Amino acid sequence: MRVPLCVLLGWLLAMPPAGVVWAAPPGGAATPSDSVRIAVVPLRVGGGQVDEATRKGWVAGLRRGLGRGDFTLVEQDVADRVGEPGCERQACLDALREAGATHLVRTGITMKSRDYLLELELVDAGSGAVLFKSQERCEICGVGEVADLLDSQGALLQTRLAVLGKGPPVLVLDTRPSGALVHVDGEVVGKTPLERPLLAGARKIRVTLGGYVAEERELTFVAGGREEVVIELQRTPGNPRQRALGGAALGGGLALFGAGVALLALDDMPFKKRCTGTEVDADGDCRWLYNTGWGGAALAVSGAVLVTLGIVALVRNRAPRPARSARVLPTGLGVMARF
């Protein structure tokens, strides 16, 4: 039987050359939902005591959010039995993995009066690596509102896990104030606010802005992740000598201004030591009066100038404010840290 030439040519073109392996599309595939089993480890609560019913309500809210996806949740009694709050020890990870968990959710709740800080981590049970973190605050809240917030954060984590591996990670970065120059691994990539895809892996992020201290962060990016970061910049520390001169100018200016005001108030007032006898006319007016108007005005103006210069010097050279936090927002992926 003779094979048509066009069919033979098509078959030959379809075959890969020897030694060539076709690569999968970049970005990888999404996490298969049927292979993921998530365990919610016991809550870590700080700043106060909560009863068992409240703990169970909070865990139930978190499980509701995680259950909105297609992933399987490990039975809570199993996670409570073999796990521990935080589950940072390798023995805890091994126990949960033996119980069938592929991932686990660590939850920390810090209470201060009726204010709550919620910190959640989605962890790979095999390697112990933190895949995603989220942080949320709830001010003047009740325990029911905290459960609802855990519900939404759980839904956020499962959504991020579902898109893991789809496309490159994206950095969304802003600074306060904006306009800072952004360097990624030493290369300038733009100014804040910035949204830019990056290669997966550990990256060194550096932001610089004139008059402010440069800030540097090391973040880990995962495929499909969207990292949203806000950094509060601190002013550059001023010259201590100029601050001292500014303080001296401010103090001296206030003294001169006060003296000038006093002389202005004294102007045209009688000099009482000489207002006796013939030195007083028929109307009771003294011939001898203070003539301090011009001197008082000169001192007041000089003092005002010194006060202004002192304030300007102190403002321009003021010491930096205490460090504030920089964190990944609740919609972000990857590493969250406080600095």
VEXDO-401908 format. One record per atom (N, C-alpha, C, O, CB): x, y, z. Coordinates in steps of 0.2 Angstrom, whole numbers, plus 5000, padded with zeros to 4 digits. Each point is the difference from the previous one (the first is absolute). Glycine has a CB too. Layout:
<marzas>
XYZ...
</marzas>
This chain:
<marzas>
500449945000499650065000500450065000500550015004498649935002500850114989500450065000499750055004499450025000501049954989500150075015499750055004500150074997500550014997499949935013499150104989500050064997500650045002500150005006498650004992501650044998500650045002499850055005500450015004500149974985498950055010499850065005499949975007500250045005499350024985500349885010499849975007500749995003500150015006498849944991501650024999500749995003500350065002500350005006499849904987499950155003500350065002499750035007500450035004499949994983499049985013499750035006500249965006500150035006499050004987501049905007500249965005500750025003500150005006499149914990501250104999500750015001500150075004500450015004500049924986499250125007500050075003499850005007500250045005499650014984499749905013499750005007500449975005499950015006499049984988501649975004500449965004500650055003500350044996499549854998500350125012500650045003500649974998500149944999499250105011501250014989500749984998500349965006499850005005500350104987500449865006500349955005500350055005500450054998499849864993499850075015500350035006499650065002500250045005500949924991498350065001499650065002499449985004499749954998500750114992499649975016499449995005499650065000500250055002500449875005498750084991499650065000499950025007499849965004499650004985500750105013499950035006499250025001499750024996501550025005498649955006499350035001500050075000500550035001499349875006499650134992500050085000500250025006500049975006499150034987501350065007500250035006499550025005499450014998501550044996499249955013499550015005499849945003499750015006500050094988500349855003499849945004499349995000499650044997501449975010498749944996499349995000499750015007500450015005499849904987499250105008499750025007500049945004500149944998499150144997500749935012500149955005499449954999499450035000501250045008499449874991499549954999499650005006500249985006500449954986498750085008499650015006499949935003500050005006499550104990500549855000499949935003500649975004499949955004499350034987501450065008500649975004500150045006500649995003499949974986499150095013500250055005499549985006499450004999501050094993499949905014499650005006500350055005500649995002499249884996499850175004500250055005499849995007499449985001500550104989500549935015499949995007500050075003500550044999500049845001499050135004500050065004500349995007499749965004499350084990501649985008500349985006499750045006499750054998501449924996498950015012499850045005500250075000500550024999499449885008499650154995500250075000500550025005500049975006498850054990501650035003500450035005499750075001500050044996501149895000498750075011499750065002500450045005500249975005498749984993501250115001500450045005499750065002499550034997501549934998499250075011499750065003499449995004499750055002500750014988499449885011499449995004499749935000500349964996499450165002499849865005499849935001499350004996499650055001501049935010499349974985499349994997499849935002500449955001499950134989499049915010499749945002500049954994500250024995499150035014500649894993500049944995499550024994500149984994500449945015498950104993499550014995500250064995499949994994499249975015501350094994500250054995500549974995500050024994499850075015500749874994500549974996499749964994500250014994500649995016498749964992499749964995499650044995500049984994499949935014499850154994499650044995500550034995499950014994499350015015501450004994500550034995500349954995500150014994500250075015499849864994500349954995499449984995500249994994500649965015498650054993499549984995499950064995499949984994499549965015500750124993500050054995500650004995499950014994499650065014501149914994500549994996499949944995500250004994500650055015498949904994499949944996499550014994500049984995500349955015499250124992499550014995500350044994499949984994499350035015501350034993500350044994500449954996500050004994500150105013500349864996500449954997499649954996500249984994500750035015498549984993499649954997499650024994499749974996500249985015500250124987499750034994500349974994499750014994500050095013500949884993500449974994499849934999499649975004501350114998499549884994499949934999500549965004500149944998499550094990500850005016500549965004499649965006499550025002501450074995499549865005499749965005500350025007500650025000499349884992499750115013500250025007500149945004499549955001499950164998501149885005500149955005499550015005499950065002501449934995498549955006499550015005500350045006500649995002498949904995500150155006500350055005500249965007500550025003498850074992500449865006500249965006500649974999500449995005498449994998501450004991500649974998500650055001500549995003498949924989500550155005500450055000500250035007500550015002499150024987499949975016500050025007500449945003500450025005498650054995500949874999500449955003500749994999500449995004498549954996501350074994500749994998500450064999500650005000499149904994499950165005500350064999500150045007499949985005499650034984500850055010500150045006500050084998500150014994500649905012499250144998500050074998500650024997500549995003498750035006500850014985500650024996500349944996500250014994500050075015499849864994500249944996500750024996500049994994498849975005501750065005500650024997500549955000500550004997499350115006500149845002500549945001499949954994499549994998500550035015500649954985500049954995499549945002499749974996501550075000498849955010499649945003499350014998499649964998501250025011498950094992499350014999499950004992499549974998500550105012500449954986499950004993500049924998499649994996501050125002499949855004500049934999499349975002499749964996501650045005498550025005499349965002499450024996499649964998500950045013499550074987499550024995500049974993499549984997500450125010500749894991500149974993499849935001499749974995501350115002499249885008499849935001499250005000499749944999501450035007498650084997499350005000499650024994499450004999500750035013500349984983499850014993500050074998499850014994499549895008500950155002500050074998500650014995500649985001498950055010500450014984500550024995500250085002500550024998499149904993499950115012500150075002499750015006499549975002500550074986500250015016499750025006500050085001500350034997500149865008499150134999499950075001500150015007499749985005499450034986501450045010500250025007499650075001500150044996501049905004498650075006499750065001500250035007499949965005499150004988501250105007500150045006499550055001499950044995501349935004498550045007499650055001500250045007500149975005498949964990501250135004500250045006499450055001499850044996501449955001498650015010499550045002500350065005500449995003498849914996500450165000500250055004499350045001499850044996501449975000498549985010499350025001499649974995499949945000500550175005499349934991499549984995500350004993499750004995499450035012501649984993500450014993500349934999500349975005499950164996499849854993500349934998500450014994499950034996499149915009501650024996500550004994500049924998500249965004500550145000499149894990500049934997500549994995500150044995498749965007501649954999500649984996499949934998500049955004500850135001499249914988499949934998500649984995500250044996498549975005501549935000500549974995499749934997499849965004501150105003499249944987499949934996500749974999500450034997498550014997501249905009500649975000500049934996499549965001500850105010500249934986500149934996500249955006500550015003499950054986499249895012500149955005500749964999500349985005498450024997501550004992500549964998500750035002500449975003498949984988500850115006500650045001500050055006500550025002499649974986499350035014499950055006500150074997500050045004500549875004499550104985500150064997499350045001499549974999501449994993499150105010499450045000499950034993500450034997499850015015499249944985499850024993499750075000500250044996499649845002499750135007499750065000499950035007500049965004499450014985500650095012499850035006499550064999500050034995501149945010498550035000499550065000499950035007500149965005499349994985500550115010499950045007499550044999499950044995501349955008498450025002499450045000499850025007500149965005499449984985500350125011499850035007499250015000499750014995501550055006498649935005499350015001499950045007500249985005499549914989500150175005500050055006499350015003499550004996501550064999499049935011499350015004499649954997499450014997500750115005500149814998499649954997499749955006500350005005500450014984498849955009499849955004500349934998500350004994498650075008501049885001500249934998499749984994500349974996499950005016499250054987499749984993500350034994500049974995498950025012501350084994500350034995500749974998500250004994499150115009501049875002500749974999499949934996500449994996500050065015499049914991499949944996499950024993500249964995499349995015500150104989499850024993500750024996500149994994498750055009501650005001500650024997500549944998500349994995499650125011500149844998500449944999499749964994500349974996500050025016499050014987499749974995500350034993500149974995498850015012501150094993500250034994500849994999500249994994498950105007501349915004500749984999500149934998500449994996499950105013499349874993500049934998499949994993500349964996499450005015499750084987499950004992500550034996500249974995498650045008501650045000500550034996500649954999500349994995499450125010500549855001500549954999499949954995500449984996499950045016499149954988499849954996500050024993500249964995499149985013500550124990500050034994500750014997500249984994498850085009501549965002500750014998500349934998500450004996499650115011499849844997500349944999499749974993500449964997499750025016499350044986499749974993500450034994500149964995498850035011501450074995500350034994500749995000500450024996498750065003501249885006500749995001500349974994499749944998500250055014500650034985500349974994499750034993500349984995499949925012499350144993499750034994500450074999499850055003499149894999501550064993500350064998500650035005500149975005498850064989501450025004500650035004499750035006499450035000501349984990499750005016499850045005500050074999500350024995500149905012499250124996499950074999500250045006499749995005499449994986501350075009500150055005499650065000500150034994501149925007498450075004499750065000500350045006499849985006499149974989501450105004500450045005499850075000500050034995501049895004498950115007499950075001500450025006500149965004498850044990501350065006500350035006499750065002499650034997501549934999499050065011499750065002500650055003500349985005498649964999501250114992499750024994500249964994500549974999499450155006499749894989500149974994500650034996500250065002498549914998501450004995500650034995500649985002500550024997498950085002500749845005500749985001500249954994499649974997500150045016501049994986500349964995500049935003500249995005500550114990499149855001500049935002500549964996500150004994498750015008501649955002500549964997499849935002499949985006501050114995499249864994499949935001500649974999500250004994498650005003501549975008500749964999500550054996500449984996499049915003500650175004500550054997499850044994500350044997500549895008498650054992499850034993499450045001499549985004500949924990499750165004499450055000499449984996500149994994500750105008498649905001499549984996499450055000499549994997500849905006499850175000499550055000499950045006500449995005499049944987500050115009499950045006499349975003499649984996501150124999499349915011499349995004499550054998500250064999500449885010498850044991499749945000500249954994500050034994499050025013501149894994500349964995499649935000499949975005501250084996498849924993499749944999500449964995500050034994498850015010501549914997500549974995500149925002500049985005500650134994499349854995500249935001500749995001500450034997498649944996501249985011500649985002500149934999499649964999500550135009500649884992500149935000499949975007500150045005500749984986499049925009499949975007500649995003500549994997498549954999501050065011500649995004500150065005499650045000500949894991500150075012500250055005500250064996500449994996499949925013499450154993500250064997500250055005499750005005499649974985501250075008500250065005499750064997500150024995500949935009498550085000499750064998500250065004500150005006498949944991501250124999500350065003499750064998499950004993501249945008498750105003499650064998500550065003500250005005498649954994501250104996500450065002499650074998499750004995501449935004499050125005499650064999500450065004500249995005498749954994501350114997500450055003499750035006499450025000500950014989500149985016499850025007499749955004499850025006500050094988500249835004499849945004500549955000500449994996498450045001501149935009500549945001499849954995499449984999500850045013500349954984499849944995499849945004500349995006500650054986498649935006499749945003500149944995500050004994499250075012501049874998500149944996499749945003499949995006501250054991498649924999499649945002500249944996500150014994498950065009501049875000500149944996499349965000499849985006501550024997498549994992499349974999500149944996500450004995499050115006500249845000499949944996499450004996499550005002501249935006499450064985499450004996499949934997500449964998499850164999499149865002499849944998499650014994499750054999500349905012500050004984499750014994499250015001499749965004501249974990498850115003499350025001499950045005499450025001500449874994500750135009499850045006500050084998500350024995500349895012499150124997499950085000500250035006499749995005499450004986501550045009500350025007499950085000500250044996500749875004498750115005499850075001500350025006499949985006499050014988501650065005500450035006500050075000500050044995500849875004499150125007500050075002500650015005500049975005498750054992501750035001500650025004499950075002500050044996500849874999499350105012500050075003500750025000500449975003498650015004501250074989500750035000500150055006499650035002500449954985500650025015500250045006500550054997500449994996499549925012500050154995500450064997500849995002500149965005498950124997501449944994500750005002500250035006499850065001500449934987500249985017500250045006500350064998500550004996499649895010499850174998500350064998500750015004500249955003498750104996501450004999500750025003499950025008499750055001500849984987499849935016499950025007500350075002499750035004500449854999500450144994500350075001499550054998499850055004501349914995498650034995499550054998499350005004499750055001500849934987499449965015499449995004500150045007499650045002500149854993501050115007500250045006499950074999499850045004501049874999499550114991500050074998499350034999499850055002501349944993498449965003499350024999499750015007499650055000500449894989500250025015499750005007500250075003499650035004500449844997500750144999500250075002499750064997499850045004501349904999498850064991499750054996499350015003499750065001501049924989498949965011499350015002500050035007499650045001500149864992500750075011500050035007500250075001499750045003500649855001500350134992500250075000499450054997499950055002501349914997498550014995499550044997499450025005499750055000500749904989499449995014499550015005500150055005499650055002500149844996501050115005500250055005500050074997499750055003501049865003499650104988500050074997499350024999499850065001501349924994498449985002499350024999499750025006499650055000500449874990500150045015499750025007500250075002499650045003500349845000500850134997500350065002499750064996499950065002501149885002498950054989499850054996499250025001499950065000500949904992498849995010499450015002499950045006499650055001500149854994500850085010500050045006500250074999499750055003500649855003500250124990500250074999499450034996499950065001501349914999498550004996499450044996499550015005499650065000500649884990499650025015499550015005500250065005499650045002500149844997501050135002500350055004500050074997500050055003500749865003499350094987500150064997499450065002499549985000501049954990499850135011499550065002499749995007499650045001500249974987500549945016499850005006500450055005500650014998499049875000500250155007500450055004500549965004499949945002499150134999501649974999500649975004499950025007500150065002500749954988498949955015499750025006500550035005499950045004499249884994501550065001500550025005500250084999500250035005500349864995499350144995500150074998499450045000500050064999501049914995498449995007499450044999499850035007499549975003500249954988500750135012499850035006500150075000500450034995500049875011499250144998500150075000499950044994499549994996501349995012499750064989499950044994500049964994499850024995500750075011499749844994500049964994499349984998499949974995501249995009498450065000499349984999499650064998500050055004500149855003499650114987499650064999499350005003499949955004500750054985499050055010499450015003499549954999499649985004500650144995499949844995499549954998500249935003499749954999500150114991500849945014500249945003500449964996500249945001498850065005501250024988500549974995500750015002500250055001498949954990501349945008500750015002500450024994499849984994500049935014500750134993500450024994500449944997500250014994499850115011500249845000500449944998499749944998499649975004501350085004499149934986499749944997500549954997500550024998498450055000500949875002500449954997500050004992499450014998500449915012500750084987500050004993500449944997500550004998499550135002499649815001500249944998499749974994500149944998500250045014499350064984499649974995500549974994499849944998499350145005501449964995500449974994500449945002500149964997499950164999500349895010500449945003499549945001500349944998500550145007498649934997499649945001499849974993500049945000499650115011500349994985499849984993500649964997499949944997499350155001501449935002500549974998500249935003500149954996500450165001499449895010500149945003499449954998500249944999500450125010498849964990499549954999500149974993499949944999499350135008501049984988500149974993500549955000500049954997499650164998501049915008500649965000499849935004500249954997500650155003498849905005499849945003499649964996500149945000499950115011499549984985499649964996500449974994499849944998499250145005501549954994500449974995500449945003500049954997500150174997500249895012500349945003499649945001500249954999500650145006498649934998499549945001499949974993499949935000499650135010500349974985499949974994500649964997499949944998499350164999501449935004500649964997500149945005500249944997500350164999499449905010500049955004499649944999500149945000500350145009498949944990499549954998500249964993499949945000499250135007501149974988500249974994500649955001499949954997499750164997500949915010500549965001499849945003500349944999500550155002498849915004499849945004499649954996500049945000500050135010499549964985499649964996500449974995499949944999499150145003501549954995500449974995500549955002500249954997499750154997500249905013500549965002499749965006500449975005500550104992498549925003499749965006500249934999500149974995498950115006501049895005500249925001499449964996499450025000501350005011499549924987499549964997499549975005500150005005500749974986498650025006499549975004500149935002500449974996498850114999500549895010500149935001499849964994499550024996500350005016500549924987499849964994499349985001499849985005501449984994498550044995499349974999500049944997500549974997499150145003499849864999500049934998499950004992499750054997499849915014500849994986499950004992499749935000500449955002500550134994498649915000499749935000499749994994499850044996500049965016500149934986499649984994499250015002499849985006501149944990498750115000499350015002499749944999500249954998499850164998499349885007499749945000499949974993499949945000499550105010500650004985499949974993500749974997500049984995499050105003501549935006500749984997500249925001499649975004500750154998500249864995500349945001500750005002500350054999498949914992501149985011500750005001500150025007499749985005500550054984500450005012500250015007499850075003500050054996501049885001498750075009499850065003500550015006500249955004498650044993501450075004500550015006499850075003499750044997501249894998499450085011499950065003500750035001500549965002498550015004501150094993500750035000500050075005500550035001499849924987
</marzas>
